[in-house]
């Protein structure tokens, strides 16, 4: 479901994350290699394809914009996080910036008819709050908020510096075959 939803691919051990514009045209793709623990292999740089004529890079997941009736648009940093959160919180349509420094007000423009919620990684709340303020100045009728969830989960010891909202959900929730739904697990910190 999630693989098809985001049109994910694989090539020589790399996960391919395609980026489409709001007209459903393929703009670029990002290649990332992961370790067996599911974390990105930081010894190998994640990179976008090299076609310089396809930039600027839109939000990951933008191709779903016109087919979705979800009123809420959640924006996270990473493509993997958006994909996981689609599973854990499907009532929100999830988009990714492609990197901690890749969020800007222009990327928000296609989502102006949605209630946008920014979900910064631990440690990025201040920077993303500045972008939220610029967006409110640039787009008068924008409906945008920022979540403090990751900062709170970090303060409570559930996730570490640099972690994201998916890191919390992966640790705390599991599929229950008995009850046929996602359930919160008892965890010890």
C-alpha positions as CSV (number, residue, x, y, z in Angstrom):
1,X,0.0,0.0,0.0
2,X,2.6,2.6,1.0
3,X,5.0,1.5,-1.7
4,X,2.3,2.1,-4.3
5,X,1.0,5.2,-2.7
6,X,4.3,7.0,-2.8
7,X,5.5,5.1,-6.0
8,X,8.7,4.0,-4.2
9,X,11.3,2.0,-6.1
10,X,14.5,0.1,-5.6
11,X,17.8,0.0,-7.5
12,X,20.9,-1.9,-6.6
13,X,20.2,-1.8,-2.9
14,X,19.0,1.9,-2.9
15,X,15.5,3.0,-2.1
16,X,14.2,5.4,-4.7
17,X,11.9,8.2,-3.6
18,X,10.3,9.9,-6.6
19,X,9.4,13.6,-6.4
20,X,6.4,14.8,-8.5
21,X,5.2,18.3,-9.0
22,X,1.6,19.4,-8.5
23,X,0.8,18.4,-12.1
24,X,2.0,14.9,-11.4
25,X,5.2,15.2,-13.5
26,X,8.3,13.4,-12.3
27,X,10.7,16.2,-11.3
28,X,13.5,14.2,-9.7
29,X,14.2,11.2,-7.4
30,X,16.3,10.7,-4.4
31,X,18.4,7.5,-3.8
32,X,19.1,6.5,-0.2
33,X,20.7,3.3,1.1
34,X,19.7,1.9,4.5
35,X,21.4,-0.4,7.0
36,X,19.8,-3.6,8.3
37,X,18.5,-1.7,11.3
38,X,16.4,0.6,9.0
39,X,18.6,3.7,9.6
40,X,20.1,5.6,6.7
41,X,23.7,4.6,5.8
42,X,25.3,7.9,6.5
43,X,28.6,6.7,5.0
44,X,26.9,6.9,1.6
45,X,25.5,10.3,0.7
46,X,21.8,10.4,-0.2
47,X,21.5,12.2,-3.5
48,X,19.0,13.5,-6.1
49,X,19.4,12.7,-9.7
50,X,21.6,15.1,-11.7
51,X,19.2,16.7,-14.1
52,X,19.6,20.4,-13.4
53,X,16.6,21.3,-15.6
54,X,14.1,19.7,-13.1
55,X,14.6,21.9,-10.1
56,X,13.3,23.4,-7.8
57,X,12.5,20.3,-5.8
58,X,8.9,20.1,-4.7
59,X,7.6,18.3,-1.6
60,X,7.9,14.5,-1.7
61,X,4.4,13.1,-2.0
62,X,2.9,16.1,-3.8
63,X,1.5,13.8,-6.6
64,X,-1.3,12.7,-4.1
65,X,-2.5,16.2,-3.6
66,X,-5.5,16.2,-6.0
67,X,-6.6,12.7,-5.3
68,X,-6.7,13.1,-1.6
69,X,-9.6,14.3,0.5
70,X,-7.6,14.6,3.7
71,X,-7.9,18.1,5.2
72,X,-4.6,17.8,7.0
73,X,-1.2,17.9,5.4
74,X,1.7,16.8,7.6
75,X,5.1,17.9,6.6
76,X,8.2,16.1,7.9
77,X,11.9,16.1,6.9
78,X,12.4,12.6,5.5
79,X,10.7,10.6,2.8
80,X,10.9,7.4,5.0
81,X,9.2,9.3,7.8
82,X,6.4,10.4,5.5
83,X,6.0,6.8,4.3
84,X,5.9,5.4,7.9
85,X,3.5,8.1,9.1
86,X,1.1,7.3,6.3
87,X,0.8,3.9,8.0
88,X,0.6,5.1,11.6
89,X,-1.6,8.2,11.1
90,X,-3.5,7.8,7.8
91,X,-5.9,10.6,8.6
92,X,-3.1,13.0,7.7
93,X,-1.6,13.2,4.2
94,X,2.1,13.1,4.7
95,X,4.7,15.1,2.7
96,X,8.5,15.4,3.1
97,X,10.9,18.2,2.4
98,X,13.8,16.0,1.5
99,X,16.1,17.4,4.2
100,X,16.2,19.5,7.3
101,X,17.2,22.6,5.4
102,X,14.9,22.1,2.4
103,X,11.7,23.5,3.8
104,X,10.8,26.9,2.4
105,X,7.6,28.9,1.9
106,X,7.4,28.2,-1.8
107,X,7.0,24.5,-1.2
108,X,3.9,25.2,0.9
109,X,2.0,27.0,-1.9
110,X,0.4,23.9,-3.4
111,X,-1.0,23.0,0.1
112,X,-2.7,26.4,0.8
113,X,-6.2,24.8,0.8
114,X,-5.2,22.3,3.5
115,X,-4.5,22.6,7.2
116,X,-0.7,22.3,7.2
117,X,1.1,20.9,10.3
118,X,4.9,21.0,10.4
119,X,6.5,18.1,12.3
120,X,10.2,19.1,12.7
121,X,12.8,16.6,13.9
122,X,14.2,17.0,17.4
123,X,16.4,20.1,17.4
124,X,14.7,21.7,14.3
125,X,11.7,23.3,16.0
126,X,13.2,26.8,16.2
127,X,14.3,26.8,12.5
128,X,11.0,25.5,11.3
129,X,9.1,28.0,13.5
130,X,10.9,30.8,11.6
131,X,9.7,29.3,8.3
132,X,6.1,29.1,9.7
133,X,6.3,32.8,10.6
134,X,7.5,33.7,7.1
135,X,4.7,31.6,5.6
136,X,2.1,33.4,7.6
137,X,3.5,36.7,6.4
138,X,3.7,35.6,2.7
139,X,0.3,33.8,2.6
140,X,-2.4,35.7,4.5
141,X,-5.0,32.9,4.5
142,X,-2.6,30.0,5.3
143,X,-3.8,27.6,7.9
144,X,-0.5,26.3,9.4
145,X,0.7,25.1,12.7
146,X,3.8,23.4,14.1
147,X,3.8,20.3,16.3
148,X,5.9,20.1,19.5
149,X,5.5,16.3,19.6
150,X,9.1,15.4,18.8
151,X,10.4,17.9,21.4
152,X,8.1,16.4,24.0
153,X,9.0,12.8,23.1
154,X,12.7,13.8,23.4
155,X,12.2,15.4,26.8
156,X,10.4,12.3,28.0
157,X,13.3,10.1,26.8
158,X,11.4,8.3,24.0
159,X,13.5,9.6,21.1
160,X,17.0,11.0,20.7
161,X,18.4,14.3,19.3
162,X,17.8,14.3,15.6
163,X,15.1,11.7,15.7
164,X,11.7,12.3,14.1
165,X,8.0,11.5,14.8
166,X,8.3,8.1,13.0
167,X,11.1,7.1,15.4
168,X,8.6,7.5,18.2
169,X,5.8,5.6,16.5
170,X,8.1,2.7,15.5
171,X,9.2,2.3,19.2
172,X,5.8,2.6,20.8
173,X,3.3,1.1,18.4
174,X,2.9,-2.4,16.9
175,X,0.4,-4.2,14.8
176,X,-1.8,-6.5,16.9
177,X,-2.8,-9.6,15.0
178,X,-5.1,-10.5,17.8
179,X,-7.1,-7.2,17.6
180,X,-6.3,-6.5,13.9
181,X,-5.2,-2.9,14.6
182,X,-2.2,-0.8,15.6
183,X,-1.8,-0.7,19.4
184,X,0.4,1.2,21.8
185,X,2.9,-1.1,23.5
186,X,4.2,-0.9,27.1
187,X,7.7,0.4,26.8
188,X,10.4,0.9,29.5
189,X,12.8,3.8,29.1
